Amino acid sequence: MNRHSIMDLASPDVKELVARSAIAVIPMGSTEQHGPHLPNGTDTFVAELIAMDVARELDALYVPFGPYGVTPIHADHPGTISLRRGTFEALLLDILEELTNMGIKTFVFVNWHEGNIPSMDAVAYSVQKRLGINIVSAQACYVAQRIYKELGGELTHGGGIETLGVLAYDPELVKVDRVTEPSRPVGAEELDEMRRSKEVYGFVTNVSELAHDGWYGNPHWAKMDLVKDFSMKVTAEIVVLVNGARRARAIAQNRK
């Protein structure tokens, strides 16, 4: 039993945990193709793995969001199920309101899918003040990218870091024997760098613009010796950053 999951706990236990902590951790991912070698649930599986550890470290209530995210750019590949932004945001809003009514004061989003970010941010901006809550968004995929960059890890769709995350979740789901050299259109690397720019950026509406087969990167980079502490490393970084964000919010509120 996961002693922090709302799904595993009985109602009185949820009440006790909320009274003690008043924090909820919500994982977000997606169901989308990740090439021939990784499961369609990659983003959700890795988000849940890390979020469970974050919840334990924060003594928080773990609340699953569901397997689906906003991922229309992968729609042409079998195995992809994308939510409309309105659907995703309405579901998240309902969950936040219900948990706020239970006594949750701080929410930590743990996300592993870039396509969810605009909707996550939109909901957070719209409800934080209205509900009187504090929302902290942890982009776990970017945290992992920073941690493993010096070791040669790259955050690509179906590449090394995502393969490492699935190996940590369940190694039987990884089929690296199916990997062949990914085929990328001319200019794909420049296009990928442009869409992720923090300054001036455009938009990719079909993953085939980045890779003909819908994935790219080097899955073979993910070695088993990196697996054992993958979630621990990412979780530790997230917890430090979340606590820093909470302190900053508390200072701001005390100034009022």
C-alpha positions in Angstrom: 0.0 0.0 0.0 1.2 3.5 -0.8 0.6 5.3 2.5 0.4 8.7 0.8 -2.0 7.9 -2.0 -5.6 9.0 -1.8 -6.5 5.8 -3.7 -5.0 3.5 -1.1 -5.9 5.3 2.1 -9.2 5.1 3.9 -11.2 8.3 4.4 -10.1 8.9 8.0 -6.5 8.4 7.0 -6.8 11.0 4.3 -8.3 13.4 6.8 -5.4 12.8 9.2 -2.7 13.3 6.4 -4.4 16.5 5.2 -4.6 17.9 8.7 -0.9 17.1 9.2 0.5 18.3 5.9 -2.1 20.2 3.8 0.0 19.4 0.7 -1.1 17.4 -2.4 1.2 16.2 -5.1 -0.4 15.6 -8.5 1.5 13.9 -11.4 0.8 14.8 -15.0 1.9 13.0 -18.2 0.4 11.8 -21.4 -0.5 8.7 -23.4 1.4 9.1 -26.7 3.7 7.1 -29.0 7.3 7.0 -28.0 8.7 5.0 -30.9 9.0 1.2 -31.2 11.0 0.8 -28.0 9.1 2.7 -25.2 5.5 2.4 -24.0 2.8 4.9 -24.9 2.5 5.7 -21.2 6.1 6.8 -20.8 5.3 10.4 -19.7 2.6 9.3 -17.2 4.7 6.4 -15.8 7.7 8.6 -15.1 5.7 11.4 -13.7 3.9 9.1 -11.3 7.2 7.4 -10.2 8.7 10.7 -9.3 5.5 12.2 -7.8 5.1 9.3 -5.4 8.6 9.9 -4.1 8.0 13.6 -3.8 4.8 13.0 -1.9 6.7 10.7 0.6 9.4 13.3 1.1 7.0 16.1 1.7 4.6 13.9 3.8 2.0 15.0 1.3 -1.2 13.4 -0.2 -0.5 11.8 -3.6 -3.4 12.3 -6.0 -3.3 10.7 -9.4 -4.5 12.9 -12.3 -5.0 10.2 -14.9 -3.0 8.9 -17.9 -3.9 11.5 -20.5 -2.5 14.9 -21.4 -2.6 17.5 -24.1 -0.6 16.0 -27.0 -2.1 16.8 -30.4 1.3 16.8 -32.2 1.5 13.0 -31.8 -2.0 12.4 -33.1 -1.0 10.7 -36.4 0.8 7.9 -34.5 -1.1 4.8 -33.1 -1.3 4.7 -29.3 -1.8 8.5 -28.9 -4.8 9.8 -27.0 -4.9 13.6 -26.6 -7.2 15.6 -24.5 -8.5 19.0 -25.6 -7.1 21.8 -23.5 -10.6 22.5 -22.1 -11.0 18.9 -21.0 -7.6 18.8 -19.3 -8.2 22.2 -17.6 -11.7 21.3 -16.4 -10.5 18.0 -14.9 -7.6 19.7 -13.1 -9.9 22.5 -11.9 -12.4 20.0 -10.4 -9.6 18.1 -8.6 -8.2 21.3 -7.2 -11.5 22.5 -5.9 -12.4 19.1 -4.3 -9.0 18.9 -2.6 -9.2 22.5 -1.4 -12.5 21.7 0.2 -10.8 18.8 2.0 -8.3 21.2 3.5 -5.3 21.1 1.0 -3.5 24.5 1.0 -0.5 23.7 -1.2 -0.5 21.8 -4.5 2.6 20.5 -6.2 2.3 19.6 -9.9 4.9 17.0 -11.1 4.9 17.0 -14.9 6.7 15.0 -17.5 5.0 16.3 -20.7 5.8 19.7 -22.2 2.4 19.9 -23.9 0.6 20.1 -20.6 2.4 23.2 -19.4 0.2 25.9 -21.0 -2.9 24.3 -19.5 -1.3 23.8 -16.1 -0.2 27.4 -16.0 -3.6 28.7 -17.1 -5.4 26.8 -14.3 -2.8 27.9 -11.7 -3.1 31.5 -12.6 -6.9 31.4 -12.6 -7.5 29.7 -9.3 -4.6 30.3 -6.9 -6.0 33.6 -5.6 -9.6 32.6 -5.9 -9.3 29.4 -3.9 -6.7 30.9 -1.5 -4.2 28.1 -2.3 -0.5 27.9 -3.3 0.5 26.1 -6.5 4.0 25.0 -7.3 4.7 23.5 -10.7 7.7 21.1 -11.0 8.7 20.2 -14.5 10.4 17.0 -13.7 11.6 16.4 -17.3 13.6 19.6 -17.2 15.0 18.8 -13.8 16.2 15.4 -15.1 17.7 17.2 -18.2 19.8 19.4 -16.0 20.9 16.6 -13.7 22.0 14.3 -16.5 23.3 16.8 -19.1 26.9 16.5 -18.0 26.7 12.7 -18.3 25.5 13.0 -21.9 21.8 12.7 -21.2 19.5 14.4 -23.6 15.8 15.2 -23.2 14.5 14.1 -26.5 11.3 12.3 -27.4 12.0 8.6 -26.8 15.7 9.3 -26.2 18.1 8.6 -23.4 16.6 10.4 -20.4 13.1 9.1 -21.2 14.4 5.6 -21.6 16.2 5.9 -18.3 12.9 7.0 -16.6 11.0 4.0 -18.0 13.8 1.6 -16.9 13.4 3.0 -13.4 9.7 2.5 -13.6 9.6 -1.0 -15.1 12.6 -2.3 -17.2 10.4 -4.9 -18.9 8.6 -2.1 -20.8 11.8 -1.1 -22.6 12.5 -2.8 -25.9 15.9 -1.3 -27.0 16.4 -4.3 -29.4 13.8 -2.6 -31.6 15.8 0.6 -31.9 17.1 1.7 -35.3 18.7 5.0 -36.3 15.9 7.6 -36.1 15.1 9.4 -39.3 15.0 13.2 -39.1 13.9 15.8 -41.7 16.4 18.4 -42.9 16.5 21.2 -40.4 14.8 19.2 -37.6 17.5 20.0 -35.0 17.2 23.7 -35.6 13.4 23.5 -35.5 13.6 21.7 -32.2 16.0 24.2 -30.7 13.8 27.1 -31.9 10.6 25.7 -30.4 12.2 25.4 -27.0 13.8 28.8 -27.0 13.0 31.1 -24.0 13.3 34.2 -26.1 11.8 33.9 -29.6 10.0 30.7 -30.6 7.6 29.2 -33.0 5.4 26.1 -32.9 5.5 22.5 -34.0 2.1 21.0 -34.8 3.2 17.6 -35.9 6.0 15.5 -34.4 6.9 14.3 -37.9 8.5 17.8 -38.4 11.1 16.8 -35.8 11.4 13.1 -36.7 9.9 11.0 -39.5 9.2 8.0 -37.1 8.0 10.2 -34.3 11.0 9.8 -32.0 14.6 10.7 -31.8 17.6 10.6 -29.5 19.9 7.8 -28.2 18.0 5.3 -26.0 21.3 3.3 -25.6 22.7 6.1 -23.4 20.4 4.9 -20.6 22.5 2.4 -18.6 21.3 0.3 -15.7 23.9 1.8 -13.3 22.0 5.1 -13.6 18.6 3.6 -13.0 18.8 2.8 -9.3 19.0 6.4 -8.1 17.1 8.1 -11.0 13.9 8.9 -9.1 15.8 9.7 -5.9 18.0 12.3 -7.7 15.2 14.0 -9.5 13.0 13.9 -6.4 15.7 15.4 -4.2 16.1 18.4 -6.6 12.4 18.9 -6.9 11.9 18.9 -3.1 14.6 21.5 -2.6 13.1 23.7 -5.3 9.5 23.2 -4.1 10.5 24.2 -0.5 12.2 27.2 -1.9 9.1 28.3 -3.8 7.0 27.8 -0.7 9.3 29.9 1.4 9.2 32.7 -1.2 5.4 32.6 -1.3 5.2 32.7 2.5 7.5 35.7 2.7 5.4 37.5 0.1 2.2 36.7 2.0 3.6 37.9 5.3 4.4 41.3 3.7 0.7 41.9 3.0 
